Amino acid sequence: MSEYLRRCWAASKVYRVALVIAVVYVVLRLAVHGAYLAMMLYPDAGIMGGVPEWAGAENEPMVPDDLRIYLDAATRLHLKQDLYLSGTVDRMEFYQYPPFYALTFVPFLWLPRAVVAIVYTILHIVIYGLLYIRWGYIFRQLDLDKASEMLAWTLPVWLVFAAFWGDLGYLNVYIFTALLSTWLIDAVLNESLGRSFLWLSIILQIKPQWAFAIALPLFFGRYRFFVKLLALTIVIYVAIAGTTMLIVGPDYGWSQYVDYFQLLRNIQSGDYPWRGPEMPFLGYNHSIKQTVVYLLGVAPSVLHLTTGIKVLLLLPLVGVFIRYIFQPIGRPGYTLPTLALDFVFALYLGAFIWLDVVWELSLGIAVFTYLLATSERRWCQVLVWCVFLPYALLDVIQVASFAVLGMDVIVPGPYVLTDPSIYVPLVMIVILTFYGLLLKRLWDARPMRRVMKVSA
């Protein structure tokens, strides 16, 4: 990877300027994040003007919201209290993961929350670096030289990428899940059963939607590998759930798993805190359902309409799948790397089209890099840049707004009033654009001709 970076540095003055600016931004942004953590951990110190009243800090130390949710869930699990909310809720910030995930945070309860927040922040930075390095490894392993080179060219975008900085601000698990998913993609491409079921089993204990790569062997006709992987994953999931129940108590553990699956079902209903037309702006959930509900209101007919829209959007992917089922390739994914990555990224985007809560597109930076490298037509590359760059720069917009306007630019939520993504569903626009480009490539491809070309 360092060789490609040196080439880019030597080849373009614009690149050198962009990279230097990005590195300076990273340094300043880390300083801002440090001040932000200090403000939350020591609210009575008046750092950055202090915590706003609507945050409800009451001069008590706080940690970023998502990390607080994980630690609070671990506390409730330790005390054998209910993990999940029931009935109608008015906030989206509540625990939405399996009981096992809460169990993994129980050991952190014996540490000061300030220490946990600092350690978690460092881990996020390291994990994001590993994500970049791993995609460089995958591209080199698959002999995708243009993608390896593009990874170097797009390093400035990776450094300022809003999804990473947003995840760092909330200390969510998105970036870690993106890395796990990347490891899973690599393992499935190479049909490594042990590594595949290891990463898949961990993902299912955090965010099941990130297990999209499990379907890749079906496109390549590798049914035996798929069945083995699926069977092992089911066994390990049941084993983890059973072990969790034994640790926390069978009756309590069983009730919490029942509540967890009930929560997943309830997200489909009108009880979820959807933002309707009465709200001043859309907010950060850019799912198909939230966007339609914001325009038309919360009603059973509208919720059914959103399901229909999602089905229509996913039908082309189903059509491609059927096409490859009837023309099975019968080879491992690494033998046809471009086709394999087209498939896996289309599955990723398809999963996020189906979701009803879409806050981020953490792996979108890898899809962005890959599409730039493999798109043969100039208009495709321009479209990819035009759609993705505004999303990537959202953190820059937010920080600049705060620097100029101060806390007045932030309202309860918290929402940054100058952030265009609270008014326009930028994340879903990126998803649909990338999804459409990948579907066109998959549909234009002729599976058997590709195999014959490789064989020759």
C-alpha positions as CSV (number, residue, x, y, z in Angstrom):
1,M,0.0,0.0,0.0
2,S,2.8,2.4,0.8
3,E,4.1,2.0,-2.8
4,Y,0.8,3.3,-4.2
5,L,0.8,6.2,-1.7
6,R,4.3,7.2,-2.8
7,R,3.2,7.1,-6.5
8,C,0.2,9.2,-5.9
9,W,2.2,11.7,-3.8
10,A,4.8,12.0,-6.6
11,A,2.3,12.2,-9.4
12,S,-0.1,15.0,-8.4
13,K,0.3,18.3,-6.6
14,V,-3.5,18.4,-6.1
15,Y,-3.2,15.1,-4.3
16,R,-0.4,16.3,-2.0
17,V,-2.4,19.4,-1.1
18,A,-5.6,17.4,-0.5
19,L,-3.7,14.8,1.7
20,V,-2.0,17.5,3.8
21,I,-5.3,19.3,4.3
22,A,-7.0,16.0,5.3
23,V,-4.2,15.2,7.8
24,V,-4.4,18.6,9.3
25,Y,-8.2,18.2,9.6
26,V,-7.7,14.8,11.3
27,V,-5.4,16.4,13.9
28,L,-7.8,19.3,14.6
29,R,-10.8,16.9,14.6
30,L,-9.2,14.6,17.2
31,A,-8.6,17.7,19.3
32,V,-12.2,18.6,19.0
33,H,-13.2,15.1,19.9
34,G,-11.0,15.2,23.0
35,A,-12.6,18.5,24.1
36,Y,-16.1,17.0,23.4
37,L,-15.3,13.9,25.6
38,A,-13.9,16.2,28.3
39,M,-17.0,18.3,28.2
40,M,-19.2,15.2,28.7
41,L,-17.0,13.6,31.3
42,Y,-16.6,16.9,33.3
43,P,-19.8,18.9,32.5
44,D,-19.3,21.3,35.4
45,A,-15.9,22.5,34.0
46,G,-17.6,24.6,31.3
47,I,-15.5,23.1,28.5
48,M,-16.7,24.3,25.1
49,G,-19.5,26.2,26.8
50,G,-20.6,23.2,28.8
51,V,-23.3,20.6,28.1
52,P,-26.5,22.2,26.8
53,E,-29.5,22.1,29.1
54,W,-31.6,20.0,26.8
55,A,-29.0,17.1,27.2
56,G,-30.2,16.7,30.8
57,A,-26.6,16.2,32.1
58,E,-27.3,17.9,35.5
59,N,-23.6,18.2,36.1
60,E,-23.2,14.4,36.1
61,P,-20.4,12.8,34.1
62,M,-21.6,11.5,30.7
63,V,-20.2,9.3,28.0
64,P,-21.2,9.4,24.3
65,D,-24.8,8.2,23.8
66,D,-24.4,4.8,22.2
67,L,-21.6,3.7,24.6
68,R,-23.9,4.8,27.4
69,I,-26.7,2.6,26.0
70,Y,-24.3,-0.4,25.9
71,L,-23.1,0.2,29.5
72,D,-26.7,0.8,30.8
73,A,-27.8,-2.4,29.1
74,A,-24.9,-4.3,30.8
75,T,-26.0,-2.8,34.2
76,R,-29.6,-3.9,33.6
77,L,-28.4,-7.4,32.6
78,H,-26.2,-7.6,35.7
79,L,-29.2,-6.6,37.9
80,K,-31.6,-8.9,35.9
81,Q,-33.7,-6.1,34.7
82,D,-35.5,-5.8,31.4
83,L,-33.1,-4.9,28.5
84,Y,-35.8,-3.8,26.0
85,L,-38.4,-1.1,26.0
86,S,-42.0,-2.1,25.5
87,G,-44.9,-0.2,23.9
88,T,-44.6,3.1,22.2
89,V,-41.3,5.0,22.6
90,D,-40.5,8.6,21.8
91,R,-36.7,8.3,21.3
92,M,-34.6,6.2,19.0
93,E,-31.7,5.9,21.5
94,F,-32.4,2.6,23.2
95,Y,-30.8,-0.9,23.3
96,Q,-31.5,-2.8,20.2
97,Y,-28.9,-5.7,20.3
98,P,-29.0,-9.4,21.6
99,P,-28.6,-10.1,25.3
100,F,-25.1,-11.6,24.6
101,Y,-23.9,-8.2,23.4
102,A,-24.9,-6.6,26.7
103,L,-23.1,-9.5,28.5
104,T,-19.8,-8.6,26.8
105,F,-19.9,-5.1,28.4
106,V,-20.5,-6.3,31.9
107,P,-16.7,-6.5,32.7
108,F,-16.4,-2.8,31.7
109,L,-18.8,-1.9,34.6
110,W,-15.9,-2.3,37.0
111,L,-14.0,0.5,35.2
112,P,-14.7,4.2,35.5
113,R,-16.8,5.3,32.5
114,A,-14.2,7.9,31.6
115,V,-11.6,5.1,31.2
116,V,-14.0,3.1,29.1
117,A,-14.8,6.1,26.8
118,I,-11.1,6.8,26.2
119,V,-10.3,3.1,25.5
120,Y,-13.3,2.8,23.2
121,T,-12.2,6.0,21.4
122,I,-8.7,4.6,20.8
123,L,-10.1,1.3,19.6
124,H,-12.3,3.1,17.1
125,I,-9.3,4.8,15.6
126,V,-7.3,1.6,15.4
127,I,-10.2,-0.3,13.9
128,Y,-10.8,2.3,11.2
129,G,-7.1,2.1,10.2
130,L,-7.4,-1.7,10.1
131,L,-10.4,-1.3,7.8
132,Y,-8.4,0.7,5.3
133,I,-5.5,-1.7,5.5
134,R,-7.7,-4.7,5.1
135,W,-9.3,-3.5,1.9
136,G,-5.8,-2.8,0.5
137,Y,-5.0,-6.4,1.3
138,I,-8.2,-7.7,-0.4
139,F,-7.6,-5.7,-3.5
140,R,-4.0,-6.9,-3.8
141,Q,-5.0,-10.5,-3.1
142,L,-7.6,-10.3,-5.9
143,D,-5.1,-8.7,-8.3
144,L,-7.2,-5.6,-8.6
145,D,-4.4,-3.2,-9.2
146,K,-6.6,-0.3,-10.2
147,A,-8.6,-0.7,-6.9
148,S,-5.3,-0.7,-4.9
149,E,-4.2,2.4,-6.6
150,M,-7.6,4.1,-6.1
151,L,-7.4,3.2,-2.4
152,A,-4.3,5.4,-2.3
153,W,-5.9,8.2,-4.3
154,T,-8.9,8.3,-2.1
155,L,-7.0,8.3,1.2
156,P,-8.0,12.0,1.8
157,V,-11.6,11.1,1.6
158,W,-11.1,8.2,4.0
159,L,-9.5,10.5,6.5
160,V,-12.5,13.0,6.5
161,F,-15.2,10.4,6.0
162,A,-18.2,11.5,8.0
163,A,-19.5,8.0,8.9
164,F,-16.2,7.3,10.8
165,W,-16.3,10.7,12.7
166,G,-19.9,10.3,13.5
167,D,-19.4,6.8,14.8
168,L,-16.5,8.2,16.9
169,G,-18.7,10.9,18.3
170,Y,-21.4,8.4,19.4
171,L,-19.0,5.5,20.1
172,N,-21.3,3.1,18.3
173,V,-20.2,-0.2,16.9
174,Y,-20.7,0.6,13.2
175,I,-17.0,0.8,12.3
176,F,-16.2,-2.4,14.2
177,T,-19.0,-4.1,12.4
178,A,-17.7,-2.8,9.0
179,L,-14.3,-4.4,9.8
180,L,-16.0,-7.7,10.8
181,S,-18.0,-7.7,7.6
182,T,-14.8,-7.0,5.6
183,W,-13.1,-10.0,7.2
184,L,-16.2,-12.1,6.4
185,I,-16.2,-11.0,2.8
186,D,-12.5,-12.0,2.5
187,A,-13.2,-15.4,4.1
188,V,-16.2,-16.1,2.0
189,L,-14.5,-15.1,-1.2
190,N,-11.7,-17.6,-0.4
191,E,-14.2,-20.2,1.0
192,S,-12.4,-20.4,4.3
193,L,-15.1,-22.2,6.4
194,G,-13.5,-21.6,9.8
195,R,-12.9,-17.9,9.4
196,S,-16.3,-17.4,7.7
197,F,-18.3,-18.9,10.5
198,L,-16.2,-17.2,13.1
199,W,-16.8,-13.7,11.7
200,L,-20.4,-14.5,10.8
201,S,-21.1,-15.7,14.3
202,I,-19.8,-12.5,15.9
203,I,-21.7,-10.3,13.5
204,L,-25.0,-12.1,14.3
205,Q,-24.5,-11.2,17.9
206,I,-24.2,-7.5,17.1
207,K,-26.0,-6.4,13.8
208,P,-27.5,-9.4,11.9
209,Q,-28.0,-7.2,8.7
210,W,-24.2,-7.1,8.3
211,A,-24.2,-10.9,7.6
212,F,-25.1,-10.2,3.9
213,A,-21.9,-11.9,2.6
214,I,-23.3,-15.3,3.5
215,A,-25.4,-15.2,0.4
216,L,-22.4,-14.8,-2.0
217,P,-21.7,-18.5,-2.4
218,L,-25.3,-19.0,-3.8
219,F,-24.5,-16.6,-6.7
220,F,-21.5,-18.7,-7.6
221,G,-23.3,-22.1,-7.2
222,R,-21.1,-23.0,-4.2
223,Y,-24.1,-24.7,-2.4
224,R,-22.1,-27.2,-0.3
225,F,-20.0,-24.4,1.2
226,F,-23.1,-22.3,1.8
227,V,-25.0,-25.2,3.6
228,K,-21.9,-26.0,5.8
229,L,-21.5,-22.3,6.7
230,L,-25.2,-21.9,7.5
231,A,-25.4,-25.0,9.6
232,L,-22.3,-24.1,11.6
233,T,-23.6,-20.6,12.2
234,I,-27.0,-21.8,13.4
235,V,-25.3,-24.2,15.8
236,I,-22.9,-21.6,17.2
237,Y,-25.8,-19.0,17.5
238,V,-27.9,-21.4,19.5
239,A,-24.8,-22.3,21.6
240,I,-24.0,-18.6,22.4
241,A,-27.6,-17.9,23.2
242,G,-27.8,-21.0,25.5
243,T,-24.5,-20.1,27.2
244,T,-25.8,-16.5,27.8
245,M,-29.0,-17.9,29.4
246,L,-26.9,-20.2,31.7
247,I,-24.7,-17.3,32.8
248,V,-27.6,-14.8,33.5
249,G,-30.2,-17.4,34.5
250,P,-32.3,-19.6,32.2
251,D,-35.7,-17.9,32.9
252,Y,-34.3,-14.4,32.7
253,G,-32.2,-15.1,29.7
254,W,-35.0,-16.7,27.8
255,S,-37.4,-13.8,28.5
256,Q,-34.8,-11.3,27.2
257,Y,-34.2,-13.2,24.0
258,V,-38.0,-13.4,23.5
259,D,-38.1,-9.6,24.0
260,Y,-35.2,-9.0,21.6
261,F,-37.0,-10.8,18.7
262,Q,-40.2,-9.0,19.7
263,L,-38.3,-5.7,19.4
264,L,-37.1,-6.6,15.9
265,R,-40.7,-7.3,14.9
266,N,-42.0,-4.0,16.5
267,I,-39.6,-1.9,14.4
268,Q,-41.9,-2.7,11.5
269,S,-44.9,-1.1,13.3
270,G,-46.2,2.4,13.9
271,D,-45.0,2.2,17.6
272,Y,-41.5,3.1,16.5
273,P,-40.6,6.8,16.9
274,W,-41.0,7.8,13.3
275,R,-40.6,11.4,12.3
276,G,-43.8,12.6,10.5
277,P,-44.7,15.7,8.5
278,E,-45.2,17.6,11.8
279,M,-41.4,17.5,12.4
280,P,-39.3,20.4,11.1
281,F,-36.9,18.1,9.3
282,L,-36.3,14.5,8.3
283,G,-33.4,13.7,10.7
284,Y,-30.6,11.2,10.5
285,N,-32.6,8.1,9.7
286,H,-32.6,7.9,5.9
287,S,-34.4,4.6,5.4
288,I,-37.0,4.2,2.7
289,K,-39.7,3.8,5.4
290,Q,-38.6,6.9,7.4
291,T,-38.5,9.1,4.2
292,V,-41.9,8.0,3.1
293,V,-43.4,8.4,6.6
294,Y,-41.9,11.9,6.8
295,L,-43.7,12.9,3.6
296,L,-47.0,11.1,4.1
297,G,-47.4,10.5,7.8
298,V,-47.6,7.5,10.1
299,A,-50.5,5.3,9.1
300,P,-50.9,1.5,8.4
301,S,-51.4,2.2,4.7
302,V,-48.2,4.2,4.5
303,L,-46.2,1.5,6.3
304,H,-47.5,-1.0,3.8
305,L,-46.6,1.3,0.9
306,T,-43.0,1.5,2.1
307,T,-42.8,-2.3,2.2
308,G,-44.0,-2.4,-1.4
309,I,-41.5,0.2,-2.5
310,K,-38.7,-1.8,-0.9
311,V,-39.8,-5.0,-2.5
312,L,-39.9,-3.2,-5.9
313,L,-36.4,-1.9,-5.4
314,L,-35.1,-5.3,-4.5
315,L,-36.8,-7.3,-7.3
316,P,-34.0,-6.6,-9.8
317,L,-31.5,-8.1,-7.4
318,V,-33.7,-11.1,-7.0
319,G,-33.8,-11.3,-10.8
320,V,-30.1,-11.3,-11.1
321,F,-29.9,-14.0,-8.4
322,I,-32.3,-16.2,-10.4
323,R,-30.3,-15.6,-13.5
324,Y,-27.2,-16.9,-11.9
325,I,-29.0,-19.8,-10.2
326,F,-29.9,-21.0,-13.7
327,Q,-26.4,-20.3,-15.0
328,P,-24.3,-21.5,-12.1
329,I,-20.6,-20.6,-12.3
330,G,-19.5,-23.3,-9.9
331,R,-16.2,-21.6,-8.9
332,P,-14.9,-19.9,-5.8
333,G,-15.5,-16.1,-5.7
334,Y,-11.8,-15.2,-5.8
335,T,-11.5,-16.7,-9.3
336,L,-13.8,-13.9,-10.6
337,P,-13.0,-11.0,-8.2
338,T,-14.8,-8.2,-10.0
339,L,-18.0,-10.2,-10.3
340,A,-17.7,-11.4,-6.7
341,L,-17.3,-7.9,-5.3
342,D,-20.1,-6.6,-7.5
343,F,-22.3,-9.2,-5.9
344,V,-21.3,-8.7,-2.4
345,F,-21.6,-4.9,-2.5
346,A,-25.0,-5.2,-4.2
347,L,-26.1,-7.5,-1.3
348,Y,-24.8,-5.0,1.2
349,L,-26.7,-2.1,-0.3
350,G,-29.8,-4.3,-0.8
351,A,-29.7,-5.2,2.9
352,F,-29.6,-1.5,3.8
353,I,-32.5,-0.7,1.4
354,W,-34.6,-3.2,3.3
355,L,-33.7,-1.8,6.7
356,D,-36.1,0.6,8.5
357,V,-33.3,2.3,10.4
358,V,-30.4,3.6,8.2
359,W,-28.1,6.0,10.0
360,E,-24.9,5.4,8.2
361,L,-23.1,3.6,5.3
362,S,-19.8,2.8,7.0
363,L,-18.7,0.3,4.3
364,G,-19.8,2.8,1.6
365,I,-16.3,4.2,1.6
366,A,-15.0,0.9,0.3
367,V,-17.8,0.7,-2.3
368,F,-16.9,4.2,-3.4
369,T,-13.3,3.3,-3.9
370,Y,-14.1,0.1,-5.7
371,L,-16.6,1.7,-8.1
372,L,-14.2,4.5,-9.0
373,A,-11.5,1.9,-9.8
374,T,-13.7,-0.5,-11.8
375,S,-16.1,1.9,-13.7
376,E,-14.9,2.1,-17.3
377,R,-17.1,5.0,-18.3
378,R,-16.2,8.6,-17.2
379,W,-19.8,9.5,-16.4
380,C,-20.0,6.7,-13.9
381,Q,-17.0,7.9,-12.1
382,V,-18.3,11.5,-12.1
383,L,-21.6,10.3,-10.7
384,V,-19.9,8.3,-8.0
385,W,-17.9,11.4,-6.9
386,C,-20.9,13.8,-7.1
387,V,-23.1,11.5,-5.0
388,F,-20.6,10.3,-2.4
389,L,-18.5,13.4,-1.7
390,P,-21.3,15.5,-0.1
391,Y,-22.0,12.6,2.3
392,A,-18.3,12.1,3.0
393,L,-17.9,15.8,3.9
394,L,-20.8,16.0,6.3
395,D,-18.5,16.0,9.4
396,V,-16.5,18.9,7.9
397,I,-19.7,20.8,7.5
398,Q,-20.8,20.1,11.0
399,V,-17.5,21.0,12.6
400,A,-17.1,24.2,10.6
401,S,-20.7,25.2,11.5
402,F,-19.9,24.7,15.2
403,A,-16.7,26.6,14.9
404,V,-18.5,29.6,13.4
405,L,-21.9,29.6,15.1
406,G,-21.2,27.7,18.3
407,M,-23.8,25.7,20.3
408,D,-26.7,27.7,18.7
409,V,-26.3,25.5,15.6
410,I,-27.1,22.4,17.6
411,V,-30.7,21.5,18.7
412,P,-32.1,18.6,20.7
413,G,-31.5,15.3,19.0
414,P,-28.8,16.4,18.7
415,Y,-29.2,17.8,15.2
416,V,-26.8,20.3,13.4
417,L,-29.1,22.8,11.7
418,T,-26.6,23.4,8.9
419,D,-26.2,19.7,8.1
420,P,-27.9,19.1,4.7
421,S,-28.5,15.4,5.6
422,I,-31.2,16.3,8.2
423,Y,-33.3,17.7,5.3
424,V,-32.3,15.4,2.4
425,P,-31.8,11.6,2.7
426,L,-28.2,11.7,1.5
427,V,-27.3,8.2,2.8
428,M,-30.2,6.6,0.9
429,I,-29.3,8.6,-2.2
430,V,-25.8,7.1,-2.1
431,I,-27.2,3.6,-1.5
432,L,-29.7,3.8,-4.4
433,T,-27.1,5.2,-6.8
434,F,-24.4,2.7,-6.0
435,Y,-27.0,-0.1,-6.0
436,G,-28.2,0.9,-9.4
437,L,-24.7,1.0,-10.9
438,L,-23.8,-2.4,-9.5
439,L,-27.1,-4.0,-10.7
440,K,-26.5,-2.7,-14.2
441,R,-23.0,-4.2,-14.2
442,L,-24.4,-7.5,-12.9
443,W,-27.2,-7.6,-15.4
444,D,-24.8,-6.8,-18.3
445,A,-22.4,-9.5,-17.3
446,R,-22.7,-12.9,-19.0
447,P,-21.7,-15.5,-16.3
448,M,-20.8,-18.4,-18.6
449,R,-18.8,-16.2,-21.0
450,R,-16.8,-14.8,-18.0
451,V,-16.0,-18.3,-16.9
452,M,-14.9,-19.3,-20.4
453,K,-12.7,-16.3,-20.6
454,V,-11.0,-17.0,-17.3
455,S,-10.5,-20.7,-18.2
456,A,-8.9,-19.8,-21.5
